[in-house]
Amino acid sequence: MTETAGGAPLGALSHRNFRLFFFGQAVSLSGTWMQTVAQGWLVLQLTDSPFYVGLVSSVGSLGVLLLTLYAGVVADRVDKRHTVVLTQTLQMLEGFALAALFGIVNAFDIPTRQSFLVEMVGKEDLLSAIALNSSLFNATRVFGPALAGVLIGAWGVGVCFFLNGVSYLAVIWGLLAMRLPPHAPRPAHESAWVGFQEVVRFIRGDRRIATLVVQTALLSIFGFPFLVMMPVFARDVLRAGASGYGALMAAVGIGAMLGALMIAVYSRRVPKGRLLIAGGVAFGVLVGLFALSRVFVLSVGLLALAGCAMIVNNALTNTTLQTLVPDQLRGRVMGFYSFVFVGMAPLGAFQAGVFAEHAGAPAAVAVGGLVSALVVLVAAWRVPELRKT
């Protein structure tokens, strides 16, 4: 059972289980971001090609694309804590070995971890938990890349991969230390395919959910790949080198962290639907402006604002979906959300890499930002109920 939040603005932190999860993630995600930065820089050094930077990012998420929908079905049937312990342990081993297992493990980890949040804090503090988790994710986006930049310069990329592996020990400990009621398995008489068909019917039957899923898919393909192109902007567009690359990534993290904290503090008072739409449109416009900038300081500022807008849209989309879905379908719906949010990343990274190789990274990112803004505007126009959510 979860403790009551008592109306606190950061109500999710009043739950012991979530605190353990939160602080364990703080260490683990720092290591993850260190590895991400090291990998992007290493690929650019080895290949000197924006296409291969996009391709490597694409392949790294391929397992999520292939398996997340099935993993959502699994998440509705299993003990979520035990599954997350398993996936985090496997990711720890992956961090040590830099194996291709990363995408496959992520496919099961993401929907289970997302749907596990409500079991730690309850629906009343769900937005607070999602926002705090997002703020943590992006705070480590600041710390991890900054540390990675120093470590790459001093000892090379290998140490970042090793420290990422070590960092998973913290989150695994936090999960095992939680106090949860015994898991009561739900009967699974139907096959995985029948369970999948059930969630497809549910999504198609609610215009708000269907629109948010499609919107997230298009943002993942066209908007979010601006992060994949960051090594190219740092080295070839802004001439800022490895330290500049870390600063650009950190700027996104700072903006996103502040946006997430704002949502966490005002989680029970924000106009969720209108803010979700405003965040999505602002994100697309800011990414487009970043692509046009050739001044490093201006680029850093635009990225911070884009990070804030991005996380506002993402956190509110996640919360809206989890609020509208019944408990017995939550894992499967979050599997769908993870499929379009992370699983579509290979397509986005690939198209950005191909576009950048032929037309340049600025053109690829600018077009992606414009498409993103238009997608959210069309969604708000076609489904006005979203604004009232």
C-alpha angles and dihedrals in degrees: 000000000000127000119245118258098218092219094292114163090235091038096156090068090062088073113087094210092053092048090055090048093046098051094041089053090051091067097037097049092049088060092046093054091047090056093045092054092045092050095051093048093046093052092049091050093049099044107020086214132119087205093063092045087058093041095054091049089048095051091047090062097040094100090057090053092051102041112024097091091055090043089058089059089050092049091060091056106042140068099269097207093053091047093050090048088053095047093046090050090051091048089052089055089045090053091055094046101030086223131173088247090089097089094044093050091046090055090066097032099055103054093038093049092046094049090044091066093076090053090057100046110011127235095289093066097031096109090047090052094047092047093047090047089050092048089052092048090053097040087059087046084064098043098038099053092042091053091042091055090055094045094047090052093048105035108003132249098300095078090057091058091049095048090049089059093050092049094066091070090076097056093043090054091049093051093049092049094057122113109224134159114258112281113254107204115223114232110259104201095148125070123254088256092056089048090050092050090051093057093045089055090048093051093046090048095061115060092200094055094042091050094049091049093051092043092052091049092054093045089051091053100042110016111035096051088080084089091057090056094052096101089055092050092047096050107027108022105034097021091223102134128208095322090051089050090056091048093051092050090045091053091058089049095049093051093045092047092053092047092050093048090051090054092046093053095045097031094130096045108040119107092243101193097047093042091050090056094043091050093051095049093045090050093056094047093047093048089052091051091048090055090056096048121101096175113093098213092048090048091053091052094048091049091052091053092044090051090052093050092045095054093045090056095042097046093047092046090052093047094046092052094048092046094052097045124084117241095250091058099039097100092048095046090048087048088057091046091049090047092058097033100046104005093060089053092091090059091046094047091046095049091046091050093049093045092047092048091057105029103020132261095272092057092046093051095042093053090046091053092049092049091049094054092047092049093056093045091051091048091052091048097047096042107035090172088077090070090056097048 
